[in-house]
Amino acid sequence: HQSMEAVTSKEVEVLGEFESFGFSHYFNKSNDWKSDDPSKYYLFSGRNCSDEEIFVSDKTVMWSAGGVLRKSITLNHSIIQALWTTFVPGGNKDELCILHSGGLSVYSNNGEIYSIVLPCRIKRLWPLPQGLLLESNYENSDDYQLDNDIINLYSLLHPLEQVKPLSYLPDLDDMREWPDEFFVKNKKYEVIFSSMALPYIFLYDTINLTHSFWLLRSEEENEELTYENAKINYYTNEELEEGFVEVESMTTSDIFMEQIFSVPNQENPAFQIFLTSDSSSKNLVFNVHINTTLYGYL
C-alpha cells in the first residue's frame, strides 16, 4: 500500500507582458523595425541562475543575461539559427554556434572563431552532450527520388574536426550489407528533440508517419565495429553559395544511433517534448505531446 500525498495547486500570477531584451535593444538602436520582421529569440537558464537570451535578427546575434548585453555579433550572411553547446564531454565551457547562409561559425569563450566546412546545406542545429547534431536541408522531394546517397543527419564533436554522418547501430549478427548502408540516409526524418544533458534524440519519419526514440553511442563505445571509409563530399562556405562545387573527402561516423522504441501511425509530428521525473525523483520521464494526447515514457 502506498500513501498518497495531498496535491495542492497555486494560481499563476501574471507579472506583465514579456519583452525580449535583444528585440528592444536592437531596434532602439537601429530604428528599422517592421511588422513582418522575422526576428526571433531563445530563452534559457544560465549557469549563474540568471535568465539568458539569444536574439537573432537578419545578420546580427545578441547574447544577454540578466538584462545586460554580453555579446553582439554581426556577420556578412543572413543568420538562420544560433545556439549554445559544449564540445567538452561533461564540461561547462559552452560555445556559441551560428548557422548562417554562408555556413557554420563557432565562437569559443576564449575568443577563438572557427569556420566549419559543411557537407551539404543544413536546415537546423541541435545540441548534444558533446557537440552538435546537424539536420540536412533537402526541401525538394524530388531529391529523394534522384539521389540514393542523401544523408539526413550529421554530427560535429569538435570545431577542429570534420562534420561526419550519423550511422545506425547495426545488428552484429548480420553484417552482409555494405558498411555505408548504415548511414542515416534517404529518410525524410525531422528531428524534434535533442538534449545537452542526455544522449537521446527523438525523430519523426514524415514518410512512414512514425516517431522514434534513439540512444546515441560514441565511436569508442562501438570499437568492435570496423567500417570501410565512405566517400562524402565536403564544401567550403564560398562553394556552398556558388552551387556545391565538390571536394572529395573520406570519413566514417563518430556517433551511432540505437533505436529504443517507435510510435507508428502518427499523422503529425509531436507538438512538444519535455523531461520530468517520476514520484521517486530517480527516473526521468520523456513526455511527448502528440495531437491532443500526452505520452510518458520511462
Stockholm file with secondary structure:
# STOCKHOLM 1.0

chainA/1-298         HQSMEAVTSKEVEVLGEFESFGFSHYFNKSNDWKSDDPSKYYLFSGRNCSDEEIFVSDKTVMWSAGGVLRKSITLNHSIIQALWTTFVPGGNKDELCILHSGGLSVYSNNGEIYSIVLPCRIKRLWPLPQGLLLESNYENSDDYQLDNDIINLYSLLHPLEQVKPLSYLPDLDDMREWPDEFFVKNKKYEVIFSSMALPYIFLYDTINLTHSFWLLRSEEENEELTYENAKINYYTNEELEEGFVEVESMTTSDIFMEQIFSVPNQENPAFQIFLTSDSSSKNLVFNVHINTTLYGYL
#=GR chainA/1-298 SS CCCCCCCCCCCCCCCCCCCCHHHHHHHHHHCCCCTTCCCEEEEEECTTSCEEEEEEETTEEEEEETTEEEEEEECSSCEEEEEEEESSTTCCCEEEEEEETTEEEEECTTSCEEEECBSSCEEEEEECSSSEEEEECCCCTTHHHHCTTCBCEEEESSTTSCCEECEECCCTTCCCSCGGGGBSBSCCEEEEECCSSSSEEEEEETTTTEEEEEEEEEGGGGTTCCCCCEEEEEBCHHHHHHTCCCEEEEECCSEEEEEEEEECCCSSCCSEEEEEECTTSSSEEEEEEETTEEEEEC
#=GC SS_cons         CCCCCCCCCCCCCCCCCCCCHHHHHHHHHHCCCCTTCCCEEEEEECTTSCEEEEEEETTEEEEEETTEEEEEEECSSCEEEEEEEESSTTCCCEEEEEEETTEEEEECTTSCEEEECBSSCEEEEEECSSSEEEEECCCCTTHHHHCTTCBCEEEESSTTSCCEECEECCCTTCCCSCGGGGBSBSCCEEEEECCSSSSEEEEEETTTTEEEEEEEEEGGGGTTCCCCCEEEEEBCHHHHHHTCCCEEEEECCSEEEEEEEEECCCSSCCSEEEEEECTTSSSEEEEEEETTEEEEEC
//
